[in-house]
Amino acid sequence: MITVYTTGFECVQCRMTKQVLTSAGLEFADINLTDPANALARDYVTDDLGYSQAPVVVVDENDHWSGFRPDLIDRLAASIGARS
């Protein structure tokens, strides 16, 4: 399951990432890092993965990135056979 860690609706790169994932036919979980209930997720993204910019897209423990990366979304869609 793909997880997208965001900083809320105000984040343009977060919105664009989710839009491109949806357009590519990829399902994902959306976790808002500004929600105090998601403090453990925020720690995971910053401490374990080392990212300081949203969005952070996590496919698995070896495949993740930060920022709006339509090229990586296209690669992911092609690798799992999703429709664009």
C-alpha positions as CSV (number, residue, x, y, z in Angstrom):
1,M,0.0,0.0,0.0
2,I,1.3,3.4,-1.0
3,T,1.3,6.0,1.8
4,V,1.4,9.8,1.2
5,Y,2.4,11.9,4.1
6,T,1.2,15.4,3.7
7,T,1.0,18.7,5.5
8,G,-2.6,19.4,4.7
9,F,-4.7,21.0,1.9
10,E,-2.6,24.1,1.8
11,C,0.4,22.1,0.5
12,V,0.2,22.5,-3.3
13,Q,2.8,19.8,-3.9
14,C,0.9,17.4,-1.7
15,R,-2.4,18.1,-3.6
16,M,-0.6,17.6,-6.9
17,T,1.0,14.4,-5.8
18,K,-2.3,12.9,-4.7
19,Q,-4.0,14.1,-8.0
20,V,-1.3,12.4,-10.2
21,L,-1.4,9.2,-8.1
22,T,-5.2,9.1,-8.5
23,S,-5.0,9.9,-12.2
24,A,-2.5,7.0,-12.6
25,G,-4.9,4.6,-10.9
26,L,-2.8,4.2,-7.8
27,E,-4.5,3.7,-4.5
28,F,-2.9,5.3,-1.4
29,A,-3.4,6.2,2.2
30,D,-3.2,9.9,3.0
31,I,-1.7,10.8,6.4
32,N,-1.7,14.5,7.5
33,L,1.5,15.1,9.5
34,T,0.1,18.3,11.0
35,D,-2.6,16.3,12.9
36,P,-1.3,15.8,16.5
37,A,-2.8,12.3,16.4
38,N,-0.2,11.4,13.7
39,A,2.9,12.3,15.8
40,L,4.4,8.8,15.4
41,A,4.0,9.1,11.6
42,R,5.7,12.5,11.7
43,D,8.6,11.0,13.7
44,Y,8.9,8.2,11.1
45,V,9.1,10.6,8.2
46,T,11.6,13.0,9.8
47,D,13.6,10.7,12.0
48,D,13.6,7.3,10.3
49,L,13.4,8.4,6.7
50,G,15.2,11.8,7.1
51,Y,12.7,13.9,5.1
52,S,11.9,17.5,6.0
53,Q,9.7,18.4,3.0
54,A,6.2,17.2,2.2
55,P,4.8,15.3,0.5
56,V,6.6,12.1,1.3
57,V,5.5,9.1,-0.7
58,V,6.3,5.6,0.7
59,V,5.9,2.6,-1.5
60,D,7.9,0.2,0.7
61,E,11.0,0.4,3.0
62,N,13.3,0.8,-0.1
63,D,11.1,2.9,-2.3
64,H,10.2,6.4,-1.1
65,W,10.7,10.0,-2.0
66,S,9.9,13.6,-1.0
67,G,8.3,16.4,-3.1
68,F,6.2,16.4,-6.2
69,R,7.7,13.8,-8.5
70,P,5.4,12.9,-11.4
71,D,8.3,11.0,-13.0
72,L,8.5,8.6,-10.0
73,I,4.8,8.2,-9.9
74,D,4.8,7.3,-13.7
75,R,7.6,4.8,-13.0
76,L,5.6,3.3,-10.1
77,A,2.4,3.1,-12.2
78,A,4.3,1.4,-15.0
79,S,5.9,-1.1,-12.6
80,I,2.7,-2.3,-11.1
81,G,0.6,-2.1,-14.2
82,A,-1.7,0.8,-13.2
83,R,-3.6,2.6,-15.8
84,S,-2.9,6.3,-16.5
